[in-house]
Amino acid sequence: MNLPFEFGHIVTGNDFINRKVELEKLKINFESGVNTMLISPRRWGKSSLVKQVISSLQSRKDLVICYIDLFAVRTEEELLNLFAKEVIKQTSSKWEDWVESVKAFIKNAAPKVAFGAPDMQAELELAWHSKKIDPIEIFQLPEAIAKKKKIKIVVCIDEFQNIAWLSDPVAAQKQMRSVWQNHQSTSYCLFGSKKSWLTDIFTSYSMPFYRFGDLMYLEKISSTHWEKYIIQQFERTGKKISSELALKITSLVQLHPQYVQQLAQKVWICTDKEVTTEALDHGVEELLNTMSIAYQRDVELLTSTQLNFLRAFIAGVREFNSAETLSSYHLGSSSNIVRIKKALEQKEIMDFFNKEPAFVDPVFQLWITKKFFKLSSP
């Protein structure tokens, strides 16, 4: 029997929960040529949302969507090479057209199509005539193709925060913005997994991508939708879970999409016929044990004062500048609180963007509360 819950990869079909408003808004943006910047915490389903919209628009002959993942990009050359290859490949219906497209749109590149074993899948390779790749020519590429082929193109760039690895990331953003803001037939969807960095470059007046387009924040999926989905998935596989325990799963992981699926699966595995409180507790233990090695590494990178801040936050403290809190939790001076918050945000431990601060990773919060600080958990 296949496991009824999906996590850790792009989710589609029946496992893609709700997001009806976001789906419709993003689809309209793609169809209307509106640039979109998509922001949410890690593993909230940004990539799944974009892929779902792409799937819904596949029948459109006049609209081509290019999906580019910058996960492995660390240099400007890698960025430009990947951008050029993916735009060429995804705007051509046959691999035979790749070579002609490169010759027509990129002056400085020699194309080659390679076939890899064992499935002989075609792959485009580019050899550059000089060591210097012209970024303006590359960033202009989708618009040049769109005009030539009389189509509209949407370029979706995942893990956009990886341009921070470039030698001069702000200069790269300026080049992109200077070219892309003039495009009439091409629009862009930029998103990634580092919320604090993306929020800064998309909302800071001094940054090149300030007001580049429609800024979308993914909100949490409601517990009502999750409750219905969890109950259905258990019933589909011949097992039962009460509304109370289904809602308990969602509350323990604070409605985090991936962790709702992951904890539900752990509980499903621990259940014979009907979920009990003991099965839920066992599922939580299994989840915490699964994540323990990664979380131990994260804790090792925190200073004593940062850990003290987390302990105070878990205890319910929200006024960190009071003399009593500074003394009781050994946090140093009031000015040190600012440094602690900035460090925890940069390390993606806590999110201070909203009015109510929160752990970025709710399972890490459970783990550090129960396993590290040895405190009672919800």
C-alpha positions, 0 to 999 in steps of 0.5 A: 500500500502506498503511503497516503501523505506526501512531503519532501518533494513537489506536491501535485494533484490530490495532495496539493491542499487548498491554495485556491486564492493563491492559485487563481491570483498567480495564474492571472499574473502569468496570463497577464504578464505581471511580474510576481515575487513570492515570499513564504518560510521554507517548505511552505509549498512555493515550488508546488504552487508554481508547478501547479499553476504551470500544469494548469496552463500547459494547454496554452500554445501562446504562453510558454513558462520556463522554470529555472532552479538556481539551487546549484548556482554559485557563480555568475557564469553558472547563473548565465549558462543555466539561464541561457540553456533553460530558456532555449530548451523550454521555448523549443518543442524539439531538441533539434531546434535547440542548436538553431535557437542558440545560433539565432539568439546568442552570438557568443555561444557554440551549441552542442546537443549531448545524449546521456546514458542509459536513457539517451536523454538529450541535453544542451551544452554551451561553449562560449567563444570568449571567457566573458559572457555578456549578461545583458544578452543573456537576460534579454534572451527570453524577450528576444525569443518571445518577440520572434515566435510571437508568444508570451513567456513567463520565467519562473526562478526558484531559489532566487536567493542563491544570487547572494553567492555571486561576487557582486549580487547587487550588481547582478540584480541591477543588470537583471532589473535594468533589462527585465523592466523593459520587457513587454512579452516576458514576465518573471516570477521570483521566489526561494527558500530564504524568507528574510533575504528575499523580503529584504531585496523585494521590500527595501527601497534601496534594492534593485527589485523594489516594486518590481511587481506583485508581492505575494505572501503565502499564508498558512493553510487553515486547520479546517482544510487540513482536518478534512484532508487528514481524515480523508487520507486515513479513511482512504487507506482503511484507518480512522482518525478523530477530528480532535486528533487530526487538529492536534497534528496541525496544531503541533506543527503550527499548520506548517504544510510539509510537517503536517504531511510528515507528522500525519504519515508518522502517525499513520504508520504507528496506527493499526485501525484507529489513531489513539493519543498514544499513536500520536505521541509515538508519531511525534517522537518518531518525527523528532528523532528523524530530525534530531541530527540536523537540529543538533547541528543547528544548536551547535551553531548557536551561542549561549546568549542565543540559546538563552533567548530561545529558552526565554521565548519558549517560556513565554517572554516577549519583553526582552529588554526588561532588567528582570529578563536580561538578568534572569536569562543572562542576555547581556545588555538591551543592545545585545537583544538587537544583535541576538534577534538579527543573528537568529533571523540570519540563521533562519531560526526565528522570524521577526518579520511579523508583529508576533515573532515565531520559530521558522521551523515549528518542529525545531521548536518542539525538538529544542523544547522537549529534547534540548531544554527538557521542558514540557511540550504542548 
